[in-house]
Every structure is written in structure tokens, then in C-alpha cells.
Amino acid sequence: MFLPIGDTPNPAGTPYVTYLLIAINVAVFVLVTMPLSRQAPDLNDPMLYEYLRTFGADSNLPAQVILDNVSAYDLFVVEYGFRPAAASLITLFSAMFLHASFMHLAGNMLFLWIYGDNVEHRLGRIGFLVAYLVTGIASTLFFSLFATDSNVPMIGASGAISGVLGLYFIWFKRNQVKVFIFFFPFIMNTFLIPARIVLGIYLIVDNLFPFLFSSSGGGGVAYGAHIGGFLAGMVIAFGLDWFPGLRKVQKMRREPERETPARKRAESDLTPAQVIAAHLREGDYAGAVRHYFMLDSREERLRLNSDVVLALGEYLLGTRANEEAMTLFRRFISDRPDDREIDRAFLGAGKAMIHQPRHIPSAYQYFLSAVETARSRELEEEARMHLRAIERLGEESD
């Protein structure tokens, strides 16, 4: 048995939306699923015919035997679970809060509890709720692509939670997951495993392989929904990584140049790198930054010396333009993953993010990367100082 039971590090504060979603799912199970599961169906309920038509058509059992094993909750699921062949806006949402059994609910809520707090802290409460619902819808629609004519209802929060896992996979790659491994009598212990390994196993081994090779469609498990939710979460994370500070960057691009017409004519004969270097020689960091954000392609940015780009980022930090600095350092890390100055970029990205509470978990990841890649004792100590400050913040909130 391979069971995740926690993760580290965790952000400061209380993940109210994560707890609220857990509470709603548990409440629906206690107040709806459990009572209806013990009730016989109403023979006049129109959903009974729909149930028998869906589940009895391919069965060799007599209708009475099937009827004897139907509960009122089964009919409720047919009505409010998502059926691709009878899709509706209501069931697109209601299906996310219904579960087939206690173990189904417990597994989903465990994963939401483990991974939700970091993602909620990064996105904020409203952003997290929106991302949860959007990835839940995306997972259901992805599943529907492969079962357009199915009348079998799909229920469960696992698609939305898979979306949370996709976000976590992108943003918290240096976190570790506490996993209880039980192979009696050889292994019965808890281990810390890198989050991307755990989530990679979840995506590929637990879902992609069964989705591709299971002829039975997964035996009741909507692997397609899990995959769709995970991919939707990754897309959202990538999108938000590329667009922070975009409005300010675009505003900087639109700011009028302060150079004289003669200087503009002179600069027209220079490469972007030469223009930026000219601004720096004159101490005009604002002009150099403006020209940097005019570079649209990775190839253009790579023509700049690493020290020049990092100097621009440090200037932005010094002027408290943290969103622009965050964009610049992230671009550096993406553009130059093997650069010998990557440690400065990791440190700069962390410093740009630490002033924004919702980005503190990501800042922690960047400081860890700075420690791992540090080429000087001073940079390593500065990164460790920020790590200790974040850890103290988490202890104080507890």
C-alpha cells in the first residue's frame, strides 16, 4: 500500500476554502448519501425507469432482482450525477459533490487536505475556489469526450482535486510528500518523497496507464476525468506563471521614450542588446528595463549578457517593482536553466515574491533552489535567512 498522508513545507495561515470544500462534501455525504442509501426507491419516481433502462439493458438478471438492489440514492445519482448523454449545467456542478461510498469520499478529501492548502495560499481564497470549480468542469468535459453516448452517471470530487494536484505539480516541485508504505512484513514506515514523483505516479501509473490499456473503462473509475483535471490544473499554473505583472509590463512598453529624436535615430542602428547596454552606461536603468520588456522572443533575450539581465532584476527589486522583477527573474530561469548565474535568479525570484503573502510558498521553493545552486557562501546564507524567516512565519501562525 502506498498512501500519501501529508506534505511539507506548509504555508502559514488557515486554508479556509479547502476546509469549506471538505465540509460541504462531508455534509452532502452525511445528509444526503447516507440516508438515501438506506431507503428503498419510490416506485413512481421517473428516475427509476431511467435507472432500469441504463443498468438493466445489458444485464441478464430479472428486473425484480435489479430493483431489490436499488436504493433511493441510486436514483438521486442518476438525476444529479453527470451523464454525458444527458448533460446539464446543474449536474456539471452537482456531480462534484456526490460520492459513491465512504472510501470514495475519504480518499478524495485526504488528497484535498494534503495538497489544497499550498495551492489556496498561492491563488488566494477566491482564486482557489474558481480554479477548483473550473478544473472540475474541465475534467468532466474531458471525460465526456470519450463517452459521449454514455448514460452512466459520473460523480465525485476527484476531477476537481486532480486539478489541484496539477497546480501543485507545477508550483511546488521542491515540496515533499509524506507517504506511508505498507508491504507487510517488509516495509511499514513513513517516507518523505519528492512531490513530483508522487504526483507523477498518480498521473501516469494510477490513471494514464489504466486509461490507455483498460478495456473495461476502468471498472467504475473515471480515469479520463482525473487526467483532464490534472492537465487543466497544469495549464492554469503555466498560464498564471507567464502572465503575472503583464499589465504593468505592457504599460512600461507603452511609456513614451524620453530620448531625443537624434538619439532614436542612433539607436535604430543598434541591436536591442546594444541599446540596453547604452542605457546602463548612462545609469538609465528605467530605460534599460523598458527596452528589456520590449524583447518578445527568447532568442532576443539570450543575446543579452546574464549579468545585464540580473542587474535589471536587482534594480527592479530596489525600486520595489516586485511584479516586474518576478517576471524578469522567472524569464531568466526559463530562458537560461543551465546558466552559471542561475543562483542569483532563484534568489531574486524569491525576494520578489516574499512580499506578496499568496506567493510565499513559491518564494520558499525559489530560496531552496538558490541554496542548492549557490556558488558563493554569501548568496547561500542570504537564501537560508529568507527560508528561516518563512519557517518562523509558519510557526507563529500555528
Backbone hydrogen bonds, N-H to C=O, Kabsch-Sander energy under -0.5 kcal/mol:
donor,donor_aa,acceptor,acceptor_aa,energy
3,L,180,F,-2.6
5,I,178,K,-3.5
6,G,178,K,-1.0
8,T,176,Q,-2.5
16,Y,14,T,-1.9
19,Y,15,P,-2.4
20,L,16,Y,-2.5
21,L,17,V,-2.7
22,I,18,T,-2.2
23,A,19,Y,-2.6
24,I,20,L,-2.6
25,N,21,L,-2.3
26,V,22,I,-2.5
27,A,23,A,-2.8
28,V,24,I,-2.6
29,F,25,N,-1.8
30,V,26,V,-2.8
31,L,27,A,-3.1
32,V,28,V,-2.1
33,T,28,V,-1.9
34,M,29,F,-2.8
36,L,32,V,-2.1
37,S,33,T,-2.1
38,R,34,M,-0.8
38,R,35,P,-0.9
39,Q,36,L,-1.1
43,L,41,P,-0.6
45,D,42,D,-2.1
48,L,45,D,-2.0
49,Y,45,D,-0.6
50,E,46,P,-1.3
51,Y,47,M,-2.5
52,L,48,L,-2.7
53,R,49,Y,-2.5
54,T,50,E,-1.9
55,F,51,Y,-3.2
56,G,52,L,-1.7
59,S,56,G,-1.1
66,I,62,P,-1.9
67,L,63,A,-2.7
68,D,64,Q,-2.3
69,N,65,V,-0.7
69,N,66,I,-1.1
70,V,67,L,-1.5
72,A,36,L,-0.9
72,A,39,Q,-2.4
73,Y,36,L,-1.2
75,L,71,S,-1.2
76,F,72,A,-1.9
77,V,73,Y,-2.6
78,V,74,D,-1.8
79,E,75,L,-1.7
80,Y,76,F,-2.7
81,G,77,V,-2.8
82,F,154,M,-2.2
83,R,81,G,-0.6
85,A,150,S,-2.8
86,A,83,R,-1.9
87,A,84,P,-0.8
92,L,88,S,-1.4
93,F,89,L,-0.9
93,F,90,I,-0.9
94,S,90,I,-3.1
95,A,91,T,-1.8
96,M,93,F,-1.3
97,F,94,S,-1.7
98,L,95,A,-1.2
105,L,101,S,-2.1
106,A,102,F,-3.1
107,G,103,M,-2.4
108,N,104,H,-1.7
109,M,105,L,-2.7
110,L,106,A,-2.1
111,F,107,G,-1.8
112,L,108,N,-2.2
113,W,109,M,-2.5
114,I,110,L,-2.2
115,Y,111,F,-2.4
116,G,112,L,-2.1
117,D,113,W,-0.5
119,V,115,Y,-1.3
120,E,116,G,-2.9
121,H,117,D,-2.3
122,R,118,N,-1.8
123,L,119,V,-2.5
124,G,120,E,-2.6
128,F,124,G,-2.5
129,L,125,R,-2.2
130,V,126,I,-2.6
131,A,127,G,-2.5
132,Y,128,F,-2.7
133,L,129,L,-2.3
134,V,130,V,-2.9
135,T,131,A,-2.7
136,G,132,Y,-1.8
137,I,133,L,-2.4
138,A,134,V,-2.8
139,S,135,T,-2.4
140,T,136,G,-1.8
141,L,137,I,-2.5
142,F,138,A,-2.4
143,F,139,S,-2.3
144,S,140,T,-2.1
145,L,141,L,-1.2
145,L,142,F,-0.5
146,F,143,F,-1.4
147,A,144,S,-1.4
150,S,147,A,-1.8
154,M,82,F,-2.5
156,G,95,A,-2.7
161,I,157,A,-2.6
162,S,158,S,-2.2
163,G,159,G,-1.4
164,V,160,A,-1.6
165,L,161,I,-2.1
166,G,162,S,-2.2
167,L,163,G,-2.0
168,Y,164,V,-2.4
169,F,165,L,-2.7
170,I,166,G,-1.4
171,W,167,L,-2.4
172,F,168,Y,-2.7
175,N,172,F,-1.5
176,Q,8,T,-3.0
177,V,193,I,-3.3
178,K,6,G,-2.6
179,V,177,V,-0.7
179,V,191,F,-3.2
180,F,3,L,-3.2
181,I,179,V,-0.7
181,I,189,N,-2.8
182,F,1,M,-2.5
182,F,180,F,-0.5
183,F,181,I,-0.5
183,F,187,I,-3.5
186,F,183,F,-2.1
187,I,183,F,-1.9
189,N,181,I,-1.8
191,F,179,V,-2.8
193,I,177,V,-2.4
193,I,191,F,-0.6
195,A,175,N,-2.7
196,R,173,K,-0.6
197,I,194,P,-0.9
198,V,194,P,-1.8
199,L,195,A,-2.9
200,G,196,R,-1.8
201,I,197,I,-2.2
202,Y,198,V,-2.1
203,L,199,L,-2.5
204,I,200,G,-2.9
205,V,200,G,-0.5
205,V,201,I,-0.9
206,D,201,I,-2.3
208,L,203,L,-2.7
209,F,204,I,-2.8
211,F,207,N,-2.4
212,L,208,L,-2.3
213,F,209,F,-2.5
214,S,210,P,-2.1
215,S,213,F,-0.7
217,G,214,S,-0.9
219,G,216,S,-0.6
221,V,218,G,-1.2
222,A,220,G,-0.5
223,Y,221,V,-1.9
225,A,222,A,-0.5
226,H,222,A,-1.7
227,I,223,Y,-2.5
228,G,224,G,-2.6
229,G,225,A,-2.6
230,F,226,H,-2.3
231,L,227,I,-2.6
232,A,228,G,-2.2
233,G,229,G,-2.3
234,M,230,F,-2.1
235,V,231,L,-2.4
236,I,232,A,-2.3
237,A,233,G,-2.4
238,F,234,M,-2.7
239,G,235,V,-2.6
240,L,236,I,-2.7
241,D,237,A,-1.9
242,W,238,F,-1.6
243,F,239,G,-1.3
246,L,243,F,-2.1
249,V,245,G,-2.6
250,Q,246,L,-3.1
251,K,247,R,-2.4
252,M,248,K,-2.5
253,R,249,V,-2.0
254,R,250,Q,-1.7
255,E,251,K,-1.0
264,K,260,T,-2.3
265,R,261,P,-2.1
266,A,262,A,-2.1
267,E,263,R,-2.7
268,S,264,K,-1.4
269,D,266,A,-1.1
270,L,267,E,-1.8
275,V,271,T,-2.4
276,I,272,P,-2.5
277,A,273,A,-2.3
278,A,274,Q,-2.1
279,H,275,V,-2.1
280,L,276,I,-2.2
281,R,277,A,-2.2
282,E,278,A,-1.2
283,G,280,L,-1.6
284,D,279,H,-2.7
285,Y,283,G,-1.5
288,A,284,D,-1.8
289,V,285,Y,-2.8
290,R,286,A,-2.2
291,H,287,G,-2.1
292,Y,288,A,-2.1
293,F,289,V,-2.2
294,M,291,H,-0.9
295,L,292,Y,-1.8
296,D,294,M,-0.6
301,R,297,S,-1.8
302,L,298,R,-2.4
303,R,299,E,-0.6
303,R,300,E,-0.8
304,L,301,R,-1.5
308,V,305,N,-0.5
309,V,305,N,-1.9
310,L,306,S,-2.5
311,A,307,D,-2.1
312,L,308,V,-1.9
313,G,309,V,-2.0
314,E,310,L,-2.4
315,Y,311,A,-1.9
316,L,312,L,-2.3
317,L,313,G,-2.1
318,G,314,E,-2.1
319,T,315,Y,-1.6
320,R,317,L,-1.5
321,A,316,L,-2.5
322,N,320,R,-1.7
325,A,321,A,-2.4
326,M,322,N,-2.7
327,T,323,E,-2.2
328,L,324,E,-2.5
329,F,325,A,-2.8
330,R,326,M,-2.2
331,R,327,T,-2.2
332,F,328,L,-2.3
333,I,329,F,-2.4
334,S,330,R,-2.4
335,D,331,R,-3.4
336,R,332,F,-2.9
339,D,336,R,-1.8
342,I,339,D,-1.7
344,R,341,E,-1.1
345,A,341,E,-1.2
346,F,342,I,-2.5
347,L,343,D,-2.3
348,G,344,R,-2.6
349,A,345,A,-2.7
350,G,346,F,-2.2
351,K,347,L,-2.4
352,A,348,G,-2.2
353,M,349,A,-1.5
354,I,350,G,-1.9
356,Q,353,M,-2.0
359,H,356,Q,-2.6
360,I,357,P,-1.3
363,A,359,H,-2.6
364,Y,360,I,-2.4
365,Q,361,P,-1.4
366,Y,362,S,-2.0
367,F,363,A,-2.5
368,L,364,Y,-2.1
369,S,365,Q,-2.0
370,A,366,Y,-2.3
371,V,367,F,-2.2
372,E,368,L,-2.1
373,T,369,S,-1.9
374,A,370,A,-1.0
380,E,376,S,-2.0
381,E,377,R,-2.4
382,E,378,E,-2.2
383,A,379,L,-2.4
384,R,380,E,-2.5
385,M,381,E,-2.1
386,H,382,E,-1.8
387,L,383,A,-2.1
388,R,384,R,-2.6
389,A,385,M,-2.0
390,I,386,H,-2.2
391,E,387,L,-2.4
392,R,388,R,-2.5
393,L,389,A,-2.0
394,G,390,I,-2.0
395,E,391,E,-2.1
396,E,392,R,-2.6
397,S,393,L,-1.7
398,D,394,G,-1.3
